[in-house]
Amino acid sequence: MSLSTKKTLLTILLMIPSMGFGNQLSLANFLHQVVEKNQSYSAGQLIVESANQRKNESSLIFKPSLFAQTQMVIDKKPTTNKLAQGDQTDYSNISAGILQQFNIGLQTKLSYNLSHTKIYNASTQFLPVSDFHDGVANIELSQSLWRNFMGRESQAQAAIIASSSQATKHGENYKLKALMAQAESIYWSVSQMRKVLRVQQESFERAIKIRSWNQNRLKNGLGESSDFLQSDANYKAREYELKSAGQELKILQRSLNALRGSDSDKLEEELESVQVDKIKKLTLPLRGEFRDDTKAALELKKISKANAELAMEKNKPTLEVFGNYAVNGRDPKYSDAVSNSFSTTHDTKAIGLRFLAPLDFGTIRDNISGYQKDQSAAELNYRQKLFDQEKEWGDLTMKFEDAKIKLSLIEKIEEAQKLKASNERDRLNKGRTVTFQVLNFEQDYAQSELARIQSETAILNIYAQLKTFSTGDL
């Protein structure tokens, strides 16, 4: 081997990432590092956890609410009759109660009101009691008869809230699974590329030997220049392939490190190496009925349907029947006023109707039509997502099985090339062939090795993608 050739080989080897690896980095450990250190994954997990915690948020619409209010008023405005109304009124009030909206359109309000009134400088002849307390226990009922009939508007609002959180959850779950599939794919790509690099190194070294062999024959007048030129072209091609493989490995290692939060193209750990027999035994992973992105599309469809329902309901006229019943107590003494407020002696009853109707019918009609189109679009998007899901699964399973068949065929080719190279080495030992022929046959064997490694990598990458169809959350 000439000095220039040795320098070239040394330069190429220095460009290639270190092949002397340290501790082993298993696939499970690497994926754990991605979970722990990848910020996108951590953010996705938080979003999923948030969606899970908000899954019952919609029920709050139909849960009771506590309300309370207090105020104090000092009123010195002029009165029309000072003898009866005095010239100043002090008023303080506190009220509290429970309000609840039911899913059938019924609204209830149960409250208690306690107030104190004091009127100054009024004549006792016209106003015998000018300092007194009022206690009022009250219940109000209101039932929708047109807008929000049977709670349609409220139910639509609840559906929007519930589906929004679920759509977010499923969408993020799909992103997390896709990220883990990408991580697994890159891991195997790096592992397999290291195999490729070893084969390329061996192939390059053989190319150097072939070139040197032909160069020596040409110098000694035993060969043709065309043979040397052919071997020189082969040497340069193998040199290019080795450089390219080294650069590709660096890029893959940088991608792998980036997934675990490191900006480096160096990877000192040893990776798992999957044997071909194990790859051939891989079977399709367990598949769920719907992929997570399809589940998200289904929830978006529900949101669009609820939005259309909500638009139609909120633009309908309001017609409500309402009733009010209160028991009242008044007395100068606070305790007596409270006690009397729970007696039916001075009760109050009321029943009535409320009506309210918007008048801009054109805008209302266009608004409802727009929401209905959104609903139709969401339905079409969901159907397309179902179609895409089935098509992608079918494509991946077909590629998976086809790649396994091709791997078996490539194995046979590799075995044939191996036998051919071995046989030629035996012939060389018996003096029946030349080194040049052996080196050529070994190059053929190396190419079949590369084809087998590439086929293995394709299967592993497809298998990682198939896992995005798996059941359950991450």
N, C-alpha and C positions, 0 to 999 in steps of 0.2 A: 504494500500500500504506500502510495507516494505521500510526501509531507503535506502537499496542498490538500489531498483527499482527507488526511487525518484532521487537518485544521477545519475543513468543512464539516466533517462529522461532529467534531467537538462543539463547533458553533451551534449546530442544530440541536444537539443534546442539551446545551445550556439554555436554549429557548423553551425547551419543554418543561412543564411543571415537574416538580420533584416526584420521583417514583419511589422514594424511600419513605413509606408512610409510617405513622406512629400508631396511636390507639385506634381501635376499630370504632367506627360510627355506624351503628345499625340503623335500619330504616325506621324502626320504632323510636329510637332515641332522637333521630333527626326530626321526625314529625313532632315529637314532644318539644323539641327546641323551637320549631316553627310556632307551635301553640303558645309557648311561653314568651318568645321574643319578637314575633312578627306583629307590628303595631296594627296592621289592617285586620289581622285575625282577632287581636284583643278588642279592637273597636267593634268588630262584627259580633263577638261574644256578648259585649255589653248591650248592643242593640237587641239581640235575641233575648237576653235576660230582662231588659226593659219591657219588651213586648209581652213576655210571659207574665211579668208582674202587672201589666195593664190589661190582661185578657178579660178581666171582669169589670173594666171601667164602665162599660155600657150599662151595667145593672144599676149604676148610681142614679140614672134618670128616674128609676122607679123605686128608689129608696127614700125613706122619710128624711126630711130636713128640719132642723131646729132653727127657729128664728126668734129674735128678741129685739126690743126697742125701748128706749127710755128718753124722756125729754122733760124740760122745765121751761115754762113760759111765764113771763111777767108782762101783762098787757095793760098799758095806760092810755090807750087810744080813747078819744072822746066817745061817750055813749049818748044815745037819744033820750034816755030816761034814767037820770042818775038815781032816782029813788028806787027804781026796780033793778037797775044794772050796776049801780055803784060807779066809782071812778077808777078802779083798778081791779084786775082779776089776776090772781096767781094760780097757775095750773101746772101740776106735775103728773107724769104718767109713766107707767111701765107695763109693757105687754110682752108676752112670750107664747110660743106655741109650736106645733108640729104641722108641716105641710108635706103632702105626698101626692105624686102623680102616678096613677095606675095605668097599666098597659091596655086598658079598654077605653081610655079617654076620660076617665073620671079623675077629678082633682078634689082633694079634701083638705080642709084647713081647720084645725082644732086649736083654739087660742083662749088665753085668759088675759083680761085687761083690768088693771087696778090704777085708779087715778085719785088725785086730791085737788079740790077746787076751793078757793077762798076769794070772796068778793068783798071789797072794802067800801065802806061808807054808803051802803044801800040801806033803805028804810026797812026795818023789821016788819012794818005793816004790809009792804009789798013783797018783801023777800024774807020770810021768817027764818029760813036756814041759809046762811051765807057761807058756811064753812062745813064742807061735807066730803065724804069719800064715796066713790063708785067702784063696784066690782062687777065685771061682766064675763061670764063664761059663754063661749060662742063656738058653734060648729057651722062650717060652710061647705056645701057640696056643689060641684059644677060638672055637668056631663055634656060632652061634645055631641052634636047631632048632625053636623055637616063636615066642616073641616076637622081633621083628626078623629073622624068617626071610628069608634072601636079602637082608638089609639094608633091609627095607621101612621100618622106623622111622628109620634113619639117612637114607635117601633122602627121606623125608617132611620131616625136619628141614632137609635141604639145600634142598628145594623151597621151603619157607617162607622161608628166608633169601634165596634168589635172587629169588623173586617179590616179596618185600617191597621190595627195592631197585628192581626194575623198575616196580612199581606207583607208587612214589614218583616215579621218573623220568618216567614217562608223565603222571602227574597234574600235575606241575610244568610239563612241556612244554606241556600244554594251557593251563594258566594263563598261561604266557608268550605263547603265540600269541593267546589271548583279549585279553591286555593290549595287544599290538601291534595287533590288529584294532580295539580301542577307540581307541587313539592315532590310527590312520589315519582312523577314522571321524570323530573330533573335529577332526582337521586339516582334512578336507574340509568339515565342517560350518561351521568358522570361515571358510574361504575362500568358501564359498557364501553364508554369512550376510552377508559384506561386500558381495557382489553385491546381495543382497536390500536391504541398507541403502541402497545407492546408488539403487536403483529407488524405495524408499520415500521417500527425500529428494526425488527428482524429482516423485514423485506428490504429496507434501505441498506442494511449491512450486506445482504446478498447482492444487491445491485452494485455495490462498491466492488465486491469480489468479481462479479461478471465483467464489469468495466475493466478492472485491472488485468483480468485473464486475457481479454481481447486486446488490451493495449500491449501486453507482453508478446502476444502472438504476432501482432502487427510489427513490433520492433524487430522481432526475430525472423521476419519474412515468412511466417507460417500462416498468417491470416490476411483477410481482406479488410480494406478500410471501411467498407460498408458494414462489416460485422462490428467493428469498433464504434462506428457512428450509431448503430442501432443500440448497442449496450450503453453508450453515453446518453442517448435520449431516454432510455429506460432508467438510468441513474438519476437524471434530472427530474423525471416524472415522479420517482419514488421520493426524491428529496422534497419536491413540492407537496406531495401527499403527507409526508411526515411533518413538515412545517404547518400545514393546514390542520392536521389532527391535533397538534400541540396547541395551536391558537384556539381551536374549537373547544378543547378541554378547558383552557383558561376561561373562556366565556361561560361555559357551563358551570365551572366551579364558582365563578363570580355570582352567577344566578342562584346557585345553591346557597352560598353564604348570605346573599341579600335576603333570602327568605327567612333566615334566622337572625337578621338584624346586623350583619357584618358586611362592610364594604371592602372586600378583598378577593383576589383571584387565587389565593393560596389555600390549599386544602391538604393538611398533613395527615388527617385520619385515613385509615383503611376502610373501605366500604364493603358492604356485603356483595358477594358475587353469586348470582343465581345460576345453578347448573341447568343445562338444557333439558334434562329429564324432568326437573321440577317445573320448568316453564311449560312443557308439553302437557303436564297434568293439570294445569290451571283450568278451572271451570268458571262459567259465568257467575258473577256475584249475585246474591239475592236482590231482587228488584222490587221496589215498592210500586203500588198502583199508579201513583202520580209522582213525578219529580218535583222538587221543591219550587222551582220556578213556575211549574204548571199550577201548583197549589196557590202561589201568589197571584197568578192570572185569574184563578177562580175567585179569589177574594176581591180582586179589582172588579170582576164582573158583578159580584154582589154589591159592591159600593156603588157602581153605576146604576144598578137597578134601584137601590135605596135612594140615590140622589134623584132619580126620575120620579119615584113615588113621593119623595119629600117635596119636590117642585110642584107636583100636581096638588098635593094636600095643602101646602102653605098658601097657595093662590086661590083656594076655594073660599067662598063666603064662610064667615064664622057664625054659627048658630048654636047657642048653648042654653040649656035649661039649668037654672041654679036655685038653690034653696039655702036659707039661713035660719038658724034657730039659736036664740040667746036667752039666758036667764040673768036677771039683773038684781043688784042690791045697792041701795043708797042709804047712808046713815052718817051722822056726824062722827060716830065712832068707827075707827078703822076695822075693828074686829067684827062689829055687827054688819058692816057693809060687806065684808068677805063672807060671813055666814049667810046673809040674805041672798048673796049672788048664786047660791046653789039651791035656791027654792024656786019653784015654778010659778009662784004667786004673781011675779012681774015679768013674765017671759015675753019674748018678741019673736014673731014668725014672719018669714018673707019667702016668696017664690016669684020667679020671673024668667024672662028670656032676654038674651043678648044677641044682637045681630050686627055684623060688620062685613061689607063686601067691597073689594077693590073694583075700580071702574075702568082701568086701562086694559081692556080685554085683548087688544092686539098684542101688547107687550107680554101679557100673561100667556097667550097662545104660542107666541114665538119662543118664550122661555121654556115652556113645557115641551115643545117640539125639539128644542135643542138638547134637553136632557134625555129625551127618548132616543135621539140619534147617538148620544154618548153611550146609552145602554146597548144599542145595536152594535156599535163599534166594539164595546167590551166583549160582547158575545162572540163576535167574529174573531177578535184577538185570542179569546180563550180556545175557540175551536182550532185556530191555527196553531196555538201552542200545543194542544193535544196531538195534532197531526205531526208537528215538528218533533215532539217527544217520541212518538212511535217510529217515525222515520229515522231519527238519530239512533235510537236503540237498535233498530233493524240494521242500519248501516254498520254500527260498531260491532254487533254480534257477527255479521257477515265478514267484516274485516278480521275479526278475532279468529274465527274458524279458518278463514282463508290463510291468514298468516301462520297458523299452526300447521296447516297442510304444506305450505311453502317451506316451513322450517324443516319438516321431515324430508322433503325433497332435497333441500340444500345440504342436510346432513349426509344424504347419500352421495351427493356430489363431492362434499368435503372428504368423505371416507375414500371415494375413488381417487381423488387427487392425492390423498395421503398414501394410499397403496402404490400409486404411480411413482411418487417421489421416493418412497422406501425401496421400491423395486429398482429404481434407477441408481440409488446409492449402493445396493447390492451388486449391481452390474459394474459400478465403478470400482468396487473392491476386487472384482474379478478381472478388471482390466478390459471390460467389454464396452465401455462408454467413456465419455469425457466429463470433467468437472462442470464445464459450461452447461451441458445438458441437465445435469443434476440441479444446478442452481436455477435453471429455467423452470424445471418441474416443481421445485420448492416455491418459486414465485407463484406458480399456478395454485399450489396448495394454500399459500398465504391469502390469495384473493378469495378462495372459497371460505377460508376462516372469517374473513371480513364480511362476506355475504351472510354467513351464519350469525355473526354477532349483530349485524344490522337487523336481521329478521327477529332475533331475540328481543332487541330493543323495541321494535315495532309492537310486538305482542305485549310487553310490559307497559308501554305507553297507552295502548288501547285498553288494557285491563284497568289502568288507573282512571281513565275517562269513564269506564263503565260503572265505577264506584259512585259517581255522582247520582246514579239512579237508585242508590241504596235506600232502605227504609230508615225511619227514625231521624232524630236530630243529632247533631254532633255534640 
